[in-house]
Amino acid sequence: MLSATRKQLISSVFIAALFSLSSHSQAHGVEPFKGLLTPESVIQAADGKVYVSEINEFGKDGDGQIRVIDHGKASVLVQGLDDPKGLAIIGTDLFVADKSRIWRVPLNQAQPKAEVYIAASDFPQVPQFLNDLAADANGNLYASDSGDIMGSGKGGAVYKITPQRKLSLLIDGKADPRILAPNGLLADAKGEQLLIVDFTSGVLYNYEVAGKRLQQVASGLGGGDGIVRQANGTIYVSDWKNGKVYRVENNQAVLLKDGYQSAADIALSQDDHHLLVPDMKAGVLDVIRLK
């Protein structure tokens, strides 16, 4: 039998381990959350707060919003948006893609207000369906216009926006006919490589920015929506049309989880071990534990 001292030591270690795990989970704020209003995109900031874009009623202007979830408690960050979708954080600013413009929300303000960062008129042609956002370590922002995503499934484009707000077209269907309705984006740290998943074709591409070369990485991703990459290099892609999340392995789409109504724009938690999945139609933010 164990001595009383031995039992007390084991009990103390066990309690400490539980406390550590609980604190770790709370610190990263990665608990599932229900009752969201058509959640499209999610991102977690360095301080552990989780931001979710809520479209609410699709096509109805003014009822969209950004919600922040902090230690399981949710509050509205900003209201009065239209159909907010992709999110990106650069420094202390949250950027939001919304129809044909991009908002900036300063997170270091006591009462943040959304301001137009890039207007529709700043684009070479008015975007039909601004969708995802990505950022690199140099402060550049990347935006996808999914074009006529609900109609012909064509007409999309991908743009780059510098910290000085200089906007340039990276690629569209005229430059390469494989670009149909680009959705999810993921830039490397230097902004030299950009992963693009196309909603219409379900193909994941890698775009070399300097060389302007588009190369296929994987196919069979359905209505490709969000892209993330773990520190170990593993890529995950969500399939909005079929309610699935895939892991890309050896240039193949391997099913990670299904059963969603519409798996939208995913994100990684700050600890790199949780995948945050907005199920748009279900109004739920799911969390998948990763290796």
N, C-alpha and C positions, 0 to 999 in steps of 0.2 A: 504494500500500500504506500501511497505517497504521503510524505510528512506534511504537516500543516504549513510549514514554511514553503515547501516545494509547491503545494497547491496554491498558496497565496501568490507565489512568484509567477506561476503559469497563468493564474487568473489575471494578474496585473498586466502581463504581456498581452494576453488575449484582448483585454479591455482597451489597452493602448492601441493595438492593431485595428480594432473596430473604430476607435475614435479617429485614428489616422485616415482610414478609408472613408469614413463619413465626412471628415473635414475636407478631404481631397475632392470627393464628389461635390460637396456643397460649393467648394471654392471654384469649381469649374462650371457649376450651374447647368448640368447636363441631364436633368430629369425630364421625362416626357411631359408634355403640356397639352391640355385639351381646351376646347372652347375658343379657338382662334377664328378670325373672320377671313376665310379664304387665304391662308398663308402661302406666299409664293417663294420667298427667299429667307435665308437665315444666316447670321454670322455671329461669331463670339469675339468680343473684344479682349484685350490683354488682361483687363481687370475682372474677367469672368462673366460680365453682363452679356446676355444674349439678345440680339436685335432681330425682329421678325417683320417683314413687310406684309401687310394685310391689304389685299385688293378689295375685300368686302364684296359689293355687288359689281361684277365685271361690266365695264362700259359706263358705269355711273360716275361722273366726275364729282370730286369733292368728298367722297366717303371713304377714301383710302387713308391708311395711317401706318405708322411704325410703332410697334409695341416693344418694350424692353422687359425682359424677364431677369430678375435678380434674386438668387436664392429661392426660387420657386414662386416668387411674387411678381405679378405682371402689372405694368402700368403703361399708359399711352405716352410715347415720347413726343410725337408730332402728329397733327391731324390735317385734314383739308387737302390731301393728295388725291390723285385720280385712281390709277391702277398701278401702284408701286410694285416693282418686281426686284431685279437684281440689286444686291448690296455689296459695298466695298468700304473698307476703312483704310484711310491714309492719315497717319498721325492721330490727331484728335478729331478728325472729320469723318462723318459717315456720308457716303454718297449713295444716291438712290436713282435707279432708272425708272422713269415713269412716262409711258406712252411715247412722246417725242421730245422729252427733255430730261435733264439730269439735275437732281437736287443735291445741295450740300447742307448737312446738318451738323453744326459744331457741337461736339459732345462735351466740351469743357465749359459750357455755359449752364448756369443754374436752370434757366428756362429756354431750352434750345428752340430755335425757329428754323424752318426749312427755307432756304433761299435758292433761287435758280442759279445753277453753276454753269450749265450749258443749255442754251435755249434751242428750240427747234430751228430757228433761223440761222444758228451757228453751223449747222450741218450743210454739206454741199447740196443735199436734197432732204426735205423733211422726212425723218424716219417714220416708217409705218408702224413699227412695233418694237420700241427699245425694250430689251429683255435682260440680258445679264451684264454684270460689271466684274472686272478684275483689276488688280493693281500689281505693280512691281515694286521692288525696293527703292527705285529712284523716284517714286511718286507719280509715275505715269499711270493713267487710267485707261482701261480698254472697255469698249462698249459694243454689244451686239445688237443689230437691228434685224429682227427675224422676218422682216418683210411681210408678205401676205401669208402669214403662217397658218391662218385658218381657212384660206381660200386656195390659191394655186400652189402654195407651199414654196414659192420662189420670191426673188426680189430682195433678199437680205444682204447685209454688209457688216463689216467689222471696222471699228474706228479706234484711233489712239488719240488720247488727250494728254498733253504735257502739263506739268505743274503751272505753267504760264498760260494755261487754257488754250494752247494752240492745238487745233483739231485737224487730223489728217485721216484720209481713207486708207486702210491697210489692204483690204481685199473685198471684192464683191463678185456677183455672178458674171459680170462682164469680164473681169480679169481672169476668173476661173469658173467654168460652168458647174463645177461640183459644189460651189457655194450656193445653197438654196435658201434655207432658213436657219442660219447660224444661231445657236442658243448659248449653251454653256461655254465659258471662257476660263482659262487658267494660264497666267503668265509665269515664266520663271523669274528669278530674282533680278536678273539683269535686263529683262524685257527683250531677250534675243529669240526666245521660243514662245509660241503661244498655242496652247491646246484649244481646239474648237470642236464642239460636237454639234452636228446638224440635226435639227428636229425632224426634218422631212425624211432624210435618208437614213438616220440612225448611225451615221459614220463619225468616228472620232479621227480628227486630223491634227497634225502638228504643222504649224506655220512658222517658217524661218523668216523673221522680220526683215533682216538685212538682205537676204537673198531672194525674198519674195517667193519662196518655194513651199508648196502645200503637199504634204505626204500623209497617206492614210496610215493610221495606227491600228484601228480595230473597227469592226462593223457589227451589225446585229444588236444595236443599242436602242432600237425602237424610237420613241419620241425623246431623243436625248435632251436632257435638261441641264443638270448641274454637273460640275467636275471638281474633284478635289484630289490632292496627292499627299500621302503621308510622307513623313521624313524618310522612311525606308524606300520610298520610290513607288509604292503601290498606288495605283490610280483607281478611283471609284467614279462611276457615272450613274446618274438617276435617269429612269425612263418614265416620263410623265404619262405617256399614252397607255402603257401597260401596267403601271403601278409597281415597278421593280427597281432594284438597285443592283448594279453589277460591279464586279471587280475586274479590271483589265489585267489579264495574265497571259504572257507570251503572245501578245497581239490578238487575244481572244476575249470575248465577253463571257465571264463566268458569273452566274447568278449568285448574289449574296443574300438577298431577301426579296420576297414578293408579298402580295396581299394588300398593297396600298391602293387607294382609289386613284390617286394621281401624285406620284412622287416628284416633287418639284425641285427647286434649287438647293442642293445640299451644301453642308459646310462641315469642316472638322472642328472639334473642340480644341481649346488651347493646349490640352495635355496630349493631343495627337492620337488618342485612343478611343474616341467616340465620334460617331458619324451622326450629325443632326439632319433629320429628314422631315421637311414640311410636307404633310399629306394635304394638299390644297383642298380637295373636295370634302375631306373628312374633318377639316378644321383642327388638325392635330399636328403637334411637333413630336416626332418619334426620335428615339435615340438608340443607335446600334453600337454595342461594345465591339471594338476592333482589337486585333492582336497587337 
